[in-house]
Each structure stands twice: as C-alpha cells, then as structure tokens.
Amino acid sequence: MAEGSKIEDEYKDLRPVYEAFTENAHELLRKLLEDVGIEFASIEKRTKSAET
C-alpha cells in the first residue's frame, strides 16, 4: 500500500470527527457573531474530502 493511500484511508476513517468539528465551529462562530451584534449574510462551512 502506498503512503498516500494510507493517509487517505486514515483521513476517511476520521472524516466524521472532522465533520462534527466543522459543524460545531460553524455553530459557535454564528452564536458569537450574534451575541456581539455583528450582522452577517451567511457563514459557509465544509469539510474537505480526501480527494481535495
């Protein structure tokens, strides 16, 4: 197995953890901005795929 494949496999295994982190960070940022009265149109979020 090539080294790149091993790293990709490990990332794919951990991706649900990264997705949960992305969701939590998004929600925290949204709440913090609202709490201090900063208006925003939207906040985008994404968890990178193994291919990117």
Residue frames as a rotation matrix with the C-alpha (Angstrom) as fourth column:
MET 1
0.581 0.814 0.000 0.00
0.814 -0.581 0.000 0.00
0.000 0.000 -1.000 0.00
ALA 2
-0.192 -0.630 0.752 1.38
0.582 -0.690 -0.429 3.38
0.790 0.356 0.499 -0.97
GLU 3
-0.790 -0.196 -0.581 1.90
0.603 -0.421 -0.678 6.01
-0.111 -0.886 0.451 1.73
GLY 4
-0.871 0.490 0.037 -0.64
-0.456 -0.833 0.313 8.33
0.184 0.256 0.949 0.11
SER 5
-0.164 0.836 -0.523 -3.29
-0.122 0.509 0.852 5.62
0.979 0.204 0.019 0.27
LYS 6
-0.334 -0.018 -0.942 -2.63
0.844 0.440 -0.308 5.02
0.420 -0.898 -0.132 3.96
ILE 7
-0.951 -0.036 -0.309 -3.01
0.180 -0.873 -0.453 8.71
-0.253 -0.486 0.836 4.74
GLU 8
-0.629 0.769 -0.112 -6.20
-0.583 -0.372 0.722 8.90
0.514 0.520 0.683 2.67
ASP 9
-0.127 0.571 -0.811 -7.62
0.324 0.797 0.510 5.85
0.938 -0.198 -0.286 4.44
GLU 10
-0.602 -0.152 -0.784 -6.85
0.798 -0.089 -0.596 7.37
0.021 -0.984 0.175 7.83
TYR 11
-0.956 0.274 -0.104 -8.49
-0.273 -0.962 -0.022 10.64
-0.106 0.008 0.994 6.81
LYS 12
-0.386 0.854 -0.348 -11.58
-0.386 0.193 0.902 8.81
0.838 0.483 0.255 5.53
ASP 13
-0.226 0.254 -0.941 -11.83
0.713 0.700 0.018 6.95
0.663 -0.667 -0.339 8.84
LEU 14
-0.614 -0.118 -0.781 -11.60
0.717 -0.497 -0.489 10.21
-0.331 -0.860 0.389 10.79
ARG 15
-0.815 0.251 0.522 -13.79
0.216 -0.705 0.676 12.29
0.538 0.663 0.520 8.47
PRO 16
0.249 0.954 -0.165 -16.88
0.592 -0.015 0.806 12.00
0.766 -0.298 -0.569 10.71
VAL 17
0.138 -0.294 -0.946 -14.84
0.926 -0.301 0.229 13.59
-0.352 -0.907 0.231 13.50
TYR 18
-0.863 -0.505 -0.033 -13.78
0.445 -0.788 0.427 16.42
-0.241 0.353 0.904 11.18
GLU 19
-0.449 0.786 0.425 -17.38
0.354 -0.280 0.892 16.89
0.820 0.552 -0.153 10.03
ALA 20
0.455 0.594 -0.664 -18.57
0.836 -0.028 0.548 17.17
0.307 -0.804 -0.509 13.64
PHE 21
-0.290 -0.650 -0.702 -15.80
0.776 -0.589 0.225 19.70
-0.560 -0.480 0.675 14.35
THR 22
-0.894 -0.010 0.448 -16.83
0.349 -0.642 0.683 21.71
0.280 0.767 0.577 11.28
GLU 23
0.032 0.995 0.091 -20.46
0.519 -0.095 0.850 21.76
0.854 0.021 -0.519 12.44
ASN 24
0.433 0.101 -0.896 -19.53
0.897 -0.147 0.417 22.76
-0.089 -0.984 -0.154 15.99
ALA 25
-0.613 -0.718 -0.331 -17.15
0.644 -0.696 0.318 25.50
-0.459 -0.018 0.888 14.84
HIS 26
-0.685 0.445 0.577 -19.80
0.364 -0.477 0.800 26.85
0.631 0.758 0.165 12.45
GLU 27
0.370 0.902 -0.224 -22.44
0.632 -0.067 0.772 26.97
0.681 -0.427 -0.595 15.18
LEU 28
0.162 -0.402 -0.901 -20.05
0.904 -0.305 0.299 28.55
-0.395 -0.863 0.314 17.69
LEU 29
-0.845 -0.523 0.110 -18.99
0.514 -0.741 0.433 31.25
-0.145 0.422 0.895 15.24
ARG 30
-0.343 0.811 0.473 -22.61
0.398 -0.331 0.856 32.00
0.851 0.482 -0.209 14.35
LYS 31
0.548 0.571 -0.611 -23.56
0.767 -0.052 0.639 32.33
0.333 -0.819 -0.467 18.03
LEU 32
-0.183 -0.704 -0.686 -20.56
0.845 -0.469 0.256 34.51
-0.502 -0.533 0.681 18.86
LEU 33
-0.882 -0.121 0.455 -21.28
0.394 -0.720 0.572 36.88
0.258 0.684 0.682 15.99
GLU 34
0.045 0.979 0.197 -24.93
0.425 -0.197 0.883 37.13
0.904 0.044 -0.425 17.00
ASP 35
0.398 0.095 -0.913 -24.02
0.917 0.002 0.400 37.69
0.040 -0.995 -0.087 20.68
VAL 36
-0.434 -0.629 -0.645 -21.85
0.623 -0.727 0.289 40.71
-0.650 -0.276 0.708 19.87
GLY 37
0.390 0.772 -0.502 -24.36
0.149 -0.591 -0.793 42.07
-0.909 0.234 -0.346 17.35
ILE 38
-0.626 -0.620 -0.473 -22.34
-0.420 -0.244 0.874 41.57
-0.657 0.746 -0.107 14.19
GLU 39
0.526 0.847 -0.074 -24.65
-0.459 0.210 -0.863 41.21
-0.716 0.488 0.500 11.22
PHE 40
-0.707 -0.707 -0.005 -23.74
-0.403 0.396 0.825 38.70
-0.582 0.585 -0.565 8.54
ALA 41
-0.005 0.696 -0.718 -25.45
-0.997 0.048 0.054 37.37
0.072 0.716 0.694 5.46
SER 42
0.926 0.264 -0.269 -24.19
-0.255 0.964 0.069 33.82
0.278 0.005 0.961 5.74
ILE 43
0.008 -0.918 0.396 -21.38
-0.895 0.170 0.412 31.66
-0.446 -0.357 -0.821 7.01
GLU 44
0.607 0.151 -0.780 -20.30
-0.619 0.706 -0.344 28.83
0.499 0.692 0.522 4.78
LYS 45
0.114 -0.558 0.822 -18.82
-0.778 0.464 0.424 25.60
-0.618 -0.688 -0.381 6.03
ARG 46
0.769 0.116 -0.629 -17.32
-0.489 0.740 -0.462 22.49
0.412 0.663 0.625 4.53
THR 47
0.421 -0.662 0.620 -15.15
-0.360 0.505 0.784 19.60
-0.833 -0.553 -0.025 5.49
LYS 48
-0.087 -0.525 -0.847 -12.55
-0.990 -0.051 0.133 18.81
-0.113 0.850 -0.515 2.87
SER 49
0.940 0.340 0.010 -12.79
-0.330 0.920 -0.209 15.49
-0.081 0.193 0.978 1.16
ALA 50
0.403 -0.826 0.394 -9.85
0.213 0.503 0.837 13.11
-0.890 -0.253 0.379 0.93
GLU 51
0.361 -0.215 0.907 -9.57
0.927 0.185 -0.325 13.90
-0.098 0.959 0.266 -2.76
THR 52
0.723 -0.092 0.685 -9.01
0.146 -0.948 -0.281 17.61
0.675 0.303 -0.672 -2.15
